[in-house]
Protein backbone atom coordinates (compact mmCIF):
# COMPACT_ATOMS: atom_id res chain seq x y z
CA UNK A 1 0.00 0.00 0.00
CA UNK A 2 3.02 2.25 -0.17
CA UNK A 3 4.00 4.56 2.63
CA UNK A 4 1.29 4.48 5.30
CA UNK A 5 0.17 7.67 7.00
CA UNK A 6 -1.46 7.51 10.43
CA UNK A 7 -3.95 9.55 12.38
CA UNK A 8 -5.03 9.08 15.98
CA UNK A 9 -8.71 8.27 16.43
CA UNK A 10 -10.91 6.79 19.12
CA UNK A 11 -12.23 3.33 18.32
CA UNK A 12 -14.11 1.57 21.18
CA UNK A 13 -13.11 -1.94 22.15
CA UNK A 14 -13.87 -2.98 25.73
CA UNK A 15 -12.92 0.58 26.65
CA UNK A 16 -12.30 3.65 24.50
CA UNK A 17 -8.65 3.87 23.65
CA UNK A 18 -6.63 5.55 20.91
CA UNK A 19 -5.00 3.49 18.23
CA UNK A 20 -3.28 4.25 14.94
CA UNK A 21 -5.46 3.86 11.85
CA UNK A 22 -3.82 3.78 8.40
CA UNK A 23 -5.14 6.52 6.14
CA UNK A 24 -4.66 6.98 2.42
CA UNK A 25 -5.26 10.67 1.83
CA UNK A 26 -6.95 11.57 -1.47
CA UNK A 27 -8.37 15.01 -0.65
CA UNK A 28 -5.49 17.16 -1.85
CA UNK A 29 -7.81 19.68 -3.52
CA UNK A 30 -8.92 20.64 0.01
CA UNK A 31 -5.35 20.92 1.30
CA UNK A 32 -2.12 19.07 0.72
CA UNK A 33 0.66 18.20 3.21
CA UNK A 34 3.50 20.66 3.57
CA UNK A 35 6.62 19.84 1.61
CA UNK A 36 9.79 19.35 3.66
CA UNK A 37 11.52 22.45 2.19
CA UNK A 38 8.46 24.52 3.11
CA UNK A 39 8.50 23.28 6.72
CA UNK A 40 12.20 24.06 6.99
CA UNK A 41 11.69 27.55 5.55
CA UNK A 42 8.82 28.17 7.98
CA UNK A 43 11.04 27.35 10.94
CA UNK A 44 13.81 29.57 9.58
CA UNK A 45 11.29 32.38 9.11
CA UNK A 46 10.09 32.03 12.70
CA UNK A 47 13.55 33.12 13.80
CA UNK A 48 13.17 36.38 11.84
CA UNK A 49 10.64 37.70 14.33
CA UNK A 50 10.72 41.45 13.72
CA UNK A 51 7.97 43.42 11.97
CA UNK A 52 8.97 44.02 8.32
CA UNK A 53 7.50 47.55 8.57
CA UNK A 54 9.77 48.56 11.46
CA UNK A 55 12.65 50.93 10.57
CA UNK A 56 15.28 49.43 12.89
CA UNK A 57 17.88 46.82 11.92
CA UNK A 58 15.80 43.72 12.85
CA UNK A 59 12.85 45.16 10.95
CA UNK A 60 15.01 45.88 7.91
CA UNK A 61 16.31 42.30 7.98
CA UNK A 62 12.73 41.01 8.03
CA UNK A 63 11.83 43.34 5.17
CA UNK A 64 14.78 42.09 3.12
CA UNK A 65 13.69 38.49 3.65
CA UNK A 66 10.11 39.38 2.70
CA UNK A 67 11.09 41.11 -0.53
CA UNK A 68 13.49 38.31 -1.44
CA UNK A 69 10.64 35.82 -1.01
CA UNK A 70 8.36 38.02 -3.13
CA UNK A 71 10.90 37.97 -5.95
CA UNK A 72 11.27 34.19 -5.62
CA UNK A 73 7.50 33.68 -5.85
CA UNK A 74 7.38 35.81 -9.00
CA UNK A 75 10.22 33.84 -10.56
CA UNK A 76 8.76 30.46 -9.63
CA UNK A 77 5.38 31.38 -11.11
CA UNK A 78 6.82 33.12 -14.16
CA UNK A 79 4.97 36.33 -13.25
CA UNK A 80 6.26 39.74 -14.32
CA UNK A 81 3.71 41.89 -12.50
CA UNK A 82 3.20 42.61 -8.81
CA UNK A 83 2.62 40.20 -5.91
CA UNK A 84 0.47 40.99 -2.86
CA UNK A 85 0.72 38.49 -0.02
CA UNK A 86 -2.63 37.71 1.65
CA UNK A 87 -3.96 35.37 4.33
CA UNK A 88 -5.10 32.96 1.62
CA UNK A 89 -7.13 32.65 -1.56
CA UNK A 90 -10.36 33.94 -0.01
CA UNK A 91 -8.76 37.26 0.98
CA UNK A 92 -7.03 37.51 -2.40
CA UNK A 93 -10.41 37.07 -4.11
CA UNK A 94 -11.98 39.69 -1.82
CA UNK A 95 -9.26 42.21 -2.67
CA UNK A 96 -9.27 41.42 -6.39
CA UNK A 97 -13.03 41.59 -6.78
CA UNK A 98 -13.66 44.25 -4.16
CA UNK A 99 -11.00 46.74 -5.21
CA UNK A 100 -10.64 46.21 -8.95
CA UNK A 101 -11.22 49.45 -10.82
CA UNK A 102 -14.41 48.26 -12.44
CA UNK A 103 -18.08 49.04 -11.99
CA UNK A 104 -19.41 45.53 -12.55
CA UNK A 105 -18.54 41.98 -11.48
CA UNK A 106 -19.05 38.89 -13.64
CA UNK A 107 -18.49 35.37 -12.28
CA UNK A 108 -18.92 31.94 -13.84
CA UNK A 109 -21.68 29.74 -12.45
CA UNK A 110 -19.17 27.17 -11.16
CA UNK A 111 -16.88 29.41 -9.11
CA UNK A 112 -15.86 28.63 -5.54
CA UNK A 113 -18.16 29.93 -2.81
CA UNK A 114 -15.47 32.45 -1.81
CA UNK A 115 -16.02 34.23 -5.13
CA UNK A 116 -19.74 34.62 -4.49
CA UNK A 117 -19.04 35.88 -0.97
CA UNK A 118 -16.60 38.45 -2.37
CA UNK A 119 -19.04 39.58 -5.07
CA UNK A 120 -22.58 38.73 -3.88
CA UNK A 121 -24.23 40.97 -6.48
CA UNK A 122 -22.19 39.70 -9.44
CA UNK A 123 -23.74 38.77 -12.75
CA UNK A 124 -23.50 34.99 -13.21
CA UNK A 125 -22.16 33.61 -16.49
CA UNK A 126 -23.51 30.20 -17.54
CA UNK A 127 -21.17 27.31 -18.29
CA UNK A 128 -21.99 25.18 -21.33
CA UNK A 129 -20.25 21.86 -22.04
CA UNK A 130 -17.53 22.66 -19.54
CA UNK A 131 -16.75 26.15 -20.87
CA UNK A 132 -17.83 29.67 -20.00
CA UNK A 133 -20.59 30.62 -22.45
CA UNK A 134 -18.77 33.07 -24.72
CA UNK A 135 -21.99 34.52 -26.14
CA UNK A 136 -23.23 35.32 -22.63
CA UNK A 137 -19.80 36.74 -21.75
CA UNK A 138 -19.74 39.01 -24.80
CA UNK A 139 -23.28 40.23 -24.08
CA UNK A 140 -22.39 40.93 -20.44
CA UNK A 141 -19.21 42.78 -21.38
CA UNK A 142 -21.18 44.95 -23.83
CA UNK A 143 -23.29 46.41 -21.02
CA UNK A 144 -22.37 49.89 -19.68
CA UNK A 145 -19.56 50.03 -17.15
CA UNK A 146 -16.19 48.32 -17.02
CA UNK A 147 -16.36 44.73 -15.79
CA UNK A 148 -14.02 42.40 -13.94
CA UNK A 149 -14.73 38.75 -14.75
CA UNK A 150 -13.76 35.94 -12.32
CA UNK A 151 -13.14 32.46 -13.74
CA UNK A 152 -11.38 29.46 -12.19
CA UNK A 153 -8.43 28.03 -14.08
CA UNK A 154 -9.27 24.50 -12.83
CA UNK A 155 -12.57 23.80 -11.12
CA UNK A 156 -12.09 22.58 -7.57
CA UNK A 157 -14.92 20.01 -7.62
CA UNK A 158 -14.63 18.41 -11.06
CA UNK A 159 -11.10 19.19 -12.27
CA UNK A 160 -12.54 20.86 -15.38
CA UNK A 161 -10.12 23.27 -17.07
CA UNK A 162 -11.95 26.57 -17.58
CA UNK A 163 -8.90 28.76 -18.25
CA UNK A 164 -6.04 26.92 -19.96
CA UNK A 165 -2.42 28.04 -19.72
CA UNK A 166 -1.58 31.11 -21.74
CA UNK A 167 -4.20 32.88 -23.82
CA UNK A 168 -7.82 31.75 -24.05
CA UNK A 169 -11.03 32.86 -25.79
CA UNK A 170 -12.30 34.15 -22.43
CA UNK A 171 -9.21 36.32 -21.90
CA UNK A 172 -9.40 37.61 -25.49
CA UNK A 173 -13.04 38.66 -25.12
CA UNK A 174 -12.48 40.37 -21.76
CA UNK A 175 -9.45 42.24 -23.06
CA UNK A 176 -11.18 43.29 -26.28
CA UNK A 177 -14.00 44.79 -24.22
CA UNK A 178 -11.56 46.69 -22.00
CA UNK A 179 -12.39 44.64 -18.93
CA UNK A 180 -10.27 42.82 -16.35
CA UNK A 181 -9.91 39.06 -15.97
CA UNK A 182 -9.40 37.53 -12.52
CA UNK A 183 -8.24 33.90 -12.63
CA UNK A 184 -8.66 31.79 -9.51
CA UNK A 185 -5.61 29.53 -9.81
CA UNK A 186 -5.92 27.89 -6.40
CA UNK A 187 -6.03 24.42 -7.97
CA UNK A 188 -3.53 25.02 -10.78
CA UNK A 189 -0.73 27.26 -9.50
CA UNK A 190 2.39 25.21 -8.90
CA UNK A 191 0.99 22.50 -11.14
CA UNK A 192 0.59 24.28 -14.50
CA UNK A 193 1.75 27.57 -16.09
CA UNK A 194 -0.49 30.53 -15.33
CA UNK A 195 -3.28 31.59 -17.69
CA UNK A 196 -3.32 35.01 -19.33
CA UNK A 197 -5.11 37.20 -16.77
CA UNK A 198 -4.87 40.59 -15.10
CA UNK A 199 -5.40 39.35 -11.55
CA UNK A 200 -4.45 35.86 -10.38
CA UNK A 201 -5.26 34.19 -7.05
CA UNK A 202 -2.85 31.64 -5.56
CA UNK A 203 -3.20 29.53 -2.41
CA UNK A 204 -0.08 28.12 -0.75
CA UNK A 205 -1.67 25.20 1.09
CA UNK A 206 -2.92 23.72 -2.18
CA UNK A 207 0.65 23.28 -3.48
CA UNK A 208 2.65 22.13 -0.46
CA UNK A 209 2.94 25.36 1.49
CA UNK A 210 1.31 26.28 4.83
CA UNK A 211 -2.28 27.23 5.54
CA UNK A 212 -2.90 30.95 6.06
CA UNK A 213 -0.89 32.39 3.18
CA UNK A 214 -1.76 33.17 -0.41
CA UNK A 215 -1.21 35.84 -2.98
CA UNK A 216 -2.95 38.13 -5.41
CA UNK A 217 -0.86 38.58 -8.54
CA UNK A 218 -1.57 41.94 -10.13
CA UNK A 219 -0.49 42.85 -13.63
CA UNK A 220 -0.51 46.57 -12.80
CA UNK A 221 -1.34 48.29 -9.50
CA UNK A 222 -3.27 50.88 -11.55
CA UNK A 223 -5.98 48.17 -11.81
CA UNK A 224 -6.66 48.27 -8.03
CA UNK A 225 -7.92 50.87 -5.57
CA UNK A 226 -5.45 51.12 -2.64
CA UNK A 227 -6.79 50.78 0.89
CA UNK A 228 -3.83 51.76 3.05
CA UNK A 229 -1.75 49.61 5.35
CA UNK A 230 0.90 47.08 4.35
CA UNK A 231 1.64 45.38 1.03
CA UNK A 232 2.17 48.60 -0.91
CA UNK A 233 -0.98 50.00 0.67
CA UNK A 234 -3.31 47.37 -0.81
CA UNK A 235 -3.68 45.06 2.21
CA UNK A 236 -3.65 45.88 5.91
CA UNK A 237 -1.95 43.66 8.48
CA UNK A 238 1.57 42.63 9.40
CA UNK A 239 2.96 40.17 6.86
CA UNK A 240 3.21 36.53 7.96
CA UNK A 241 6.90 36.20 7.21
CA UNK A 242 7.41 32.52 8.17
CA UNK A 243 4.47 31.53 5.95
CA UNK A 244 5.69 33.74 3.11
CA UNK A 245 9.11 32.07 3.18
CA UNK A 246 7.48 28.62 3.27
CA UNK A 247 5.24 29.62 0.34
CA UNK A 248 8.28 30.54 -1.76
CA UNK A 249 10.09 27.35 -0.78
CA UNK A 250 7.08 25.19 -1.70
CA UNK A 251 6.91 26.74 -5.17
CA UNK A 252 10.64 26.26 -5.69
CA UNK A 253 10.44 22.61 -4.62
CA UNK A 254 8.82 21.83 -7.94
CA UNK A 255 5.43 21.19 -9.42
CA UNK A 256 3.38 18.29 -10.67
CA UNK A 257 6.29 16.96 -12.73
CA UNK A 258 7.94 15.97 -9.43
CA UNK A 259 4.98 14.08 -8.03
CA UNK A 260 5.22 10.39 -7.14
CA UNK A 261 2.61 9.59 -9.79
CA UNK A 262 2.70 10.39 -13.50
CA UNK A 263 -0.18 11.84 -15.52
CA UNK A 264 -0.46 8.48 -17.27
CA UNK A 265 -0.86 6.68 -13.94
CA UNK A 266 -3.47 9.15 -12.72
CA UNK A 267 -5.47 8.85 -15.92
CA UNK A 268 -5.24 5.07 -15.72
CA UNK A 269 -6.64 5.38 -12.20
CA UNK A 270 -9.53 7.42 -13.60
CA UNK A 271 -10.30 4.62 -16.06
CA UNK A 272 -10.42 2.10 -13.19
CA UNK A 273 -12.92 4.28 -11.32
CA UNK A 274 -14.98 4.65 -14.48
CA UNK A 275 -15.32 0.86 -14.67
CA UNK A 276 -17.39 0.89 -11.45
CA UNK A 277 -19.08 4.27 -11.55
CA UNK A 278 -19.17 7.40 -13.67
CA UNK A 279 -16.33 9.92 -13.76
CA UNK A 280 -17.89 13.28 -14.56
CA UNK A 281 -16.17 15.00 -17.47
CA UNK A 282 -18.16 18.13 -18.35
CA UNK A 283 -15.22 19.53 -20.33
CA UNK A 284 -11.44 19.32 -20.68
CA UNK A 285 -10.12 17.68 -17.51
CA UNK A 286 -6.93 17.94 -15.47
CA UNK A 287 -5.25 14.77 -14.21
CA UNK A 288 -5.34 15.39 -10.44
CA UNK A 289 -9.00 16.07 -9.53
CA UNK A 290 -11.79 13.64 -10.42
CA UNK A 291 -15.49 13.79 -9.60
CA UNK A 292 -16.87 10.26 -9.66
CA UNK A 293 -20.42 9.08 -9.08
CA UNK A 294 -21.14 5.76 -7.42
CA UNK A 295 -23.64 3.52 -9.25
CA UNK A 296 -26.14 3.42 -6.35
CA UNK A 297 -24.71 4.71 -3.08
CA UNK A 298 -25.16 8.36 -2.04
CA UNK A 299 -22.10 10.58 -1.69
CA UNK A 300 -22.60 10.78 2.09
CA UNK A 301 -22.79 7.00 2.43
CA UNK A 302 -19.76 6.59 0.18
CA UNK A 303 -17.70 9.01 2.27
CA UNK A 304 -18.57 7.11 5.44
CA UNK A 305 -17.84 3.75 3.82
CA UNK A 306 -14.49 4.80 2.36
CA UNK A 307 -13.47 6.56 5.57
CA UNK A 308 -14.11 3.33 7.44
CA UNK A 309 -11.85 1.54 4.98
CA UNK A 310 -9.07 4.09 5.57
CA UNK A 311 -9.50 6.48 2.62
CA UNK A 312 -9.90 10.25 2.96
CA UNK A 313 -11.94 11.75 0.11
CA UNK A 314 -14.62 14.46 -0.03
CA UNK A 315 -17.88 15.44 -1.69
CA UNK A 316 -16.82 18.70 -3.28
CA UNK A 317 -15.17 21.85 -1.95
CA UNK A 318 -14.06 21.57 1.68
CA UNK A 319 -15.62 24.98 2.36
CA UNK A 320 -19.12 23.72 1.52
CA UNK A 321 -19.06 19.91 1.62
CA UNK A 322 -20.12 19.82 5.27
CA UNK A 323 -23.51 21.31 4.41
CA UNK A 324 -24.80 18.11 2.72
CA UNK A 325 -26.68 20.32 0.25
CA UNK A 326 -26.74 19.67 -3.47
CA UNK A 327 -23.57 21.04 -5.04
CA UNK A 328 -24.14 24.41 -6.68
CA UNK A 329 -21.04 23.76 -8.82
CA UNK A 330 -22.29 20.45 -10.21
CA UNK A 331 -25.61 22.10 -10.88
CA UNK A 332 -23.78 24.87 -12.73
CA UNK A 333 -22.11 22.27 -14.93
CA UNK A 334 -25.53 20.87 -15.78
CA UNK A 335 -25.02 17.60 -13.90
CA UNK A 336 -28.23 15.66 -13.26
CA UNK A 337 -29.41 16.06 -9.65
CA UNK A 338 -29.53 12.31 -8.99
CA UNK A 339 -26.01 11.87 -10.36
CA UNK A 340 -24.77 14.82 -8.30
CA UNK A 341 -26.12 13.24 -5.09
CA UNK A 342 -23.92 10.19 -5.74
CA UNK A 343 -20.76 12.13 -6.62
CA UNK A 344 -17.59 12.27 -4.54
CA UNK A 345 -14.28 14.00 -5.25
CA UNK A 346 -10.98 12.16 -5.38
CA UNK A 347 -7.95 14.44 -5.64
CA UNK A 348 -4.24 13.68 -5.75
CA UNK A 349 -1.10 15.53 -4.70
CA UNK A 350 2.66 15.34 -4.40
CA UNK A 351 2.56 12.64 -1.71
CA UNK A 352 0.12 10.34 -3.54
CA UNK A 353 1.78 7.10 -4.65
CA UNK A 354 0.81 4.59 -7.37
CA UNK A 355 0.15 2.14 -4.54
CA UNK A 356 -2.35 4.58 -3.02
CA UNK A 357 -4.23 4.75 -6.32
CA UNK A 358 -4.24 0.96 -6.69
CA UNK A 359 -5.54 0.49 -3.15
CA UNK A 360 -8.35 2.97 -3.62
CA UNK A 361 -9.34 1.63 -7.04
CA UNK A 362 -9.53 -1.89 -5.57
CA UNK A 363 -11.66 -0.70 -2.65
CA UNK A 364 -13.90 1.36 -4.96
CA UNK A 365 -14.50 -1.69 -7.18
CA UNK A 366 -15.40 -3.89 -4.22
CA UNK A 367 -17.74 -1.35 -2.62
CA UNK A 368 -19.50 -0.71 -5.92
CA UNK A 369 -19.54 -4.31 -7.24
Phi, psi and omega in degrees: 000008180078198181289126184266131174261150183233146168234158177265129179218161179263120176234114184293136168242242173284328173224162179284123177214152183278139172216159182280132179241125180293135181232129169258117188267116179230048178230043185290341176290338175282309173193156181234150182301150178291138174288150181304315178299328178290318178298317180296318180294324179297316180295321177296320180294329179296336179281343177264079196273348187287159178285125182298345179270354180284144185277348184283176186301314178299322178294320179293325177295319177295319178297319179297318179294321179297313183290328175296318178295322178299316179295323180293321177297316179300316181295314182297325181269354182067037185253131183257356181270215183259159178230122174252123177279137181231181178278359179154186183293322182299316178292321178299319177296318181297320178291313183298316181277328183280333186241006175296141180282078180209152182268341186228151178241131176240136178223145177288157184292347186247021180288161176297152180304329180299329178292316180291329175290324181286332182223071186296337182258016184292153172279132185264128180264127179292156176245127183237123181052043175078013180225149174299131181294107184295324179298315178295322178297313180299316179297319180293320180292337182282347180288157181300143177098136179293142182241148167247127183252130180253124180220134176291146172284312175232127181292137187283346181257330184242346184077013180287134180274110180264328176232103179289169178301147177074211184284158180209161176301325179297311180299319181298317181292318180296316181293319180298327181275359180079018180267187178241142177248123175255122180253120174276103183256028181302324183263358183240332182299135184084355179238334181211154176302153183290150173282169177281108181208164181271328179228132183228132181258132181230141179238124185291322187284356174271352185232015177104007175262187182276161172289149174093015177215138177205192181206150168248114176273130186236124181296321181207128180300340178297346180279348185241148171275125178289158181233358184089168179094209184276189179049059179063016180088014182249358179203125182272147177122140179298134182294142179273083189298315178303318180291323178298315180295322178292323177302310180298318181295321179297318178296319182288340181291346176114159184257211188297338179292344179260006181292163180286342177247151176265164176301322180298319179293320181292322178288327173296322176299317177302319179297323179292323177293322181298332182291341181226044181166202178223113175280120183285128180225074182289350180193203176295132187248149170277179183253009185236359176225122179234135170257120185230132181262132175287152181298322185226324189285142177291160179300318180298314179295322180294319178299316180295317182295313182290326177297319178296332179273358177096025180240130179259109175229185181218181176237056180111197183300137180297336181285345183228351186294336180288352183281339183062018175272162177299138183294122175296326181294312180297324176297320179295332177277357180081022180284134178307139185300319180295320178294319181298324181293341182255012188260130174242164179248131176241120184227141186251162180212194187296331184268356179290133180251162174302326179295323176300315181295318179297317182296317180292317180300321177297315180294318179300317180296318182291317181295325185256017180293000000 
